Amino acid sequence: MPELDPHVADEVPWSDRITPYDDRHKVIYMRLLDAEADGADWQEVARIVLHRDPVAEPERTRHCWENHLRRAKWMTTTGYRKLLAGDRDPLQ
């Protein structure tokens, strides 16, 4: 079961398969996608969802937000098929 508010790394461990990080961060991915669909300000989303400070660390925060949003979008276009097929990356 995914955590509701897991620790978020600066960088998503990228793989062409579902990773344990993806499993733990499904809720984060959904929240990011919902916020984007609602037109929410990325800085507010990063502060609330990713627990990053866009004022103190604007570049780090923006990178973290972009990286996680890209992975969330990957989950909606490709990853969900791998999730349903049980295609997971056990090494991450």
N, C-alpha and C positions, 0 to 999 in steps of 0.2 A: 504494500500500500504506500503510495507517495506521501511524503511528509507535507504538512500544510505550509510550513514556513522554514524550509531547509536553508542551511548556509549556502551562499552562492559564491562560486569561484569567479575570479576575474575573466577567466577563459573557459569556455565549454570544452571538455575533452572530446574532440571531434572524431567520429568514426562513421563508416557507411553502414553501421549496424546500431541497434539500440544498446546503449551502455547503462551500467548501474547508475551513472549520474543522471541520465535521462529518466530512468525509473523514479529516482528521488525527486526530480524537478518537474514532473508533469504538471503539477499545480502552478508552478512559476510560469511555465510555457503558456498555459491556458490564460493566466492573468495578463501576460504580456500581449497575447493575441486579442483578448477582449479589450484591453486598453487601447491598442492600436485601432481596432474597429470603431471604438467610441471617439477616436480623435484626441485622446488624452495627450497632454504634454509629456514628452519623453523624460524630462527632468523630474517631474512629479512621480511618474511611474518608476523610474530608477530609484528614487528616494524611498518610496513605499514598498515596492515589490522586491527590489534587489538590495535594499539597505545600503545604498551608496549615496554619497554627498556630492551632488553635481556642482555645488559652489566651491567647495574645498578642493575637489579633484575632478574637474570637468572632463579631461581627456580619458582618465581611467574609467570614470562613470559612463561616458558615452560609449567607449569600447565595450564595456561589460554589457550594457543595454543592447547594443547592436549585435554582439556576438550571441547573446541568449535569444534575441528575437529571430535572428537568422536560423538558429537551431529549432526554435518553435515552429517556424514556417516550414523547415525541412520535415518536421514531424507530420505536418498536415499534408504534404505532397508526396513524401516517400516513406518516412519513418513509420507511419501508421500501418503500412502493409507489412513491414518487417516486424512490427509489434504483434500484429495478428498472426504472423507466421512463426513467431517465436525465434526470430533471427536476432540473437543478442551477442554482444561482444563481451565475453566473460572476463577478459583481461583488464578491463577498465573499472 
